[in-house]
Amino acid sequence: MKKSKVFTFFYRVLLCVVLMFGINSMLLSVVLEKWYLSFFGVMLFVLANVFPSVAKGGYPSFKFRMIAHGSELLLQFLITTLLSCGIYVYSAFQMLPDSWIKWAISLGCAVLAEFVLFWNGIISVYCSSVQLGIKHRVIGLLCGFIPIANLVCLGIIIKITMSEVNFEIDKAELDKSRNSQKICKTKYPILLVHGVFFRDSAYLNYWGRVPAELAANGAEIYYGNHESAASVDESAKQLAERIKQIVAETGCEKLNIIAHSKGGLDCRKAIACYGVENMTASLTTINTPHRGCGFADYLLTKVSPNVKNKIAAAYNAALKKFGDKNPDFIAAVTDLTQENCNKLNTEVFDSPKVYYQSFGSRLNRAGNGKFPLNFSYNLVKYFDGANDGLVSENSFPWGAKYTYITTNGKRGISHGDMIDLNRENIKGFDIREFYVQILADLKKRGY
């Protein structure tokens, strides 16, 4: 259970008192001429550094316990540094110049203690936190030796990491409270289908933290395992074979498909053309360019054939090493153009036996999109208006139900955010809970 605010406040006050005693125990020993105080001070200081949090449980995993550990120590570092500075300024007036050696030794011990406190905390959060990201880690390193700026930066790091821990504790408590409901245990298993230029991997999940959250709430999950880049037709054939394989091996009869980006186009064709209509209960498309990407048209038109062929050759060669048998960069991009998507829409029809729904999102400004979406956002906006960094708003809708998602303020939700690509906790939008509710709705509908 997450600690109450009152308990947290008093515990931090107690921890601060213990650390202050440990950090300044040498000065107390000198002033009071009781040298055993420094021994007890060192012992308490070490214990406070090893066990900065009184909670034995409540953390979802050891990783989050480490983040909490580091956050608490960094907060105490800020507080004790400011208090100790005041103590040593005051003691300087009392002890200098007569006892300057004792004062200097005491100060040196205090600086060493603060050094240990800081590095214990910063290493813990740098090695464990996901939400800090590369940007805040780099800023922290750059500002580390700039007075005032380093304290401001440290305050931001503490805020981010403490929020990360509290967010995960809340999620763990939510999942625990509804564990018996198994709200993601749909009648039919879930097939997650990736978009273009990615592969399903056992080492780096395309869907981020989503599959684990769905499984924790009862979902049975499978993956498309198709090529990273191929034409819609070729991808559809591969996915149809995968669907038949899962149904044959498990006896589940049907699957609920959730497909991101180009994967939605691939699945629509697989259902309509390659014999898996009766094996598909529902298709949910996430940020799929059903009416194409003007961005893709622009690239194919403006980039010279020589450059396109070199990029394609490099991509195809690289992905063969990662497991693709016959990657086709040009075919994949070409099938994302508005012309080809409109052609697909006139040739491929939805099955009345399948429930279709779609979701799309909007990135509110370029700067909030991770690379390369921060570059492509303005180009897509120029051609097609509001977009997620790759696909425009008017291209998302498909099926009986369409939901458009964004956040208040400047952030918004990007193409990558919709699959938890960066594992980022976004204010106003919980990506994991978003998918939990999709499955909960499918379960209510009988799928």
Sequence and secondary structure as in RCSB ss.txt:
>XXXX:A:sequence
MKKSKVFTFFYRVLLCVVLMFGINSMLLSVVLEKWYLSFFGVMLFVLANVFPSVAKGGYPSFKFRMIAHGSELLL
QFLITTLLSCGIYVYSAFQMLPDSWIKWAISLGCAVLAEFVLFWNGIISVYCSSVQLGIKHRVIGLLCGFIPIAN
LVCLGIIIKITMSEVNFEIDKAELDKSRNSQKICKTKYPILLVHGVFFRDSAYLNYWGRVPAELAANGAEIYYGN
HESAASVDESAKQLAERIKQIVAETGCEKLNIIAHSKGGLDCRKAIACYGVENMTASLTTINTPHRGCGFADYLL
TKVSPNVKNKIAAAYNAALKKFGDKNPDFIAAVTDLTQENCNKLNTEVFDSPKVYYQSFGSRLNRAGNGKFPLNF
SYNLVKYFDGANDGLVSENSFPWGAKYTYITTNGKRGISHGDMIDLNRENIKGFDIREFYVQILADLKKRGY
>XXXX:A:secstr
    HHHHHHHHHHHHHHHHHHHTHHHHHHHHT THHHHHHHHHHHHHHH     SS  SSHHHHHHHHHHHHHH
HHHHHHHHHHHHHHHHHHHHTTTTHHHHHHHHHHHHHHHHHHHHHHHHHHHHH STTHHHHHHHHHHHTTSTTHH
HHHHHHHHHHHHHHHHHHHHHHHHHHHTGGG TT  SS EEEE  TT    SSS TTTTHHHHHHHTT  EEE  
  SS  HHHHHHHHHHHHHHHHHHH    EEEEEETHHHHHHHHHHHHSS GGGEEEEEEES  TT  HHHHHHH
HHS HHHHHHHHHHHHHHHHHTT SS  HHHHHHTTSHHHHHHHHHH    TTSEEEEEEE BS GGGS TTHHH
HHHHHHHHHSSBSSSSBGGG   SSEEEEE  SSS B  TTGGGTTT   BTTB HHHHHHHHHHHHHHTT 
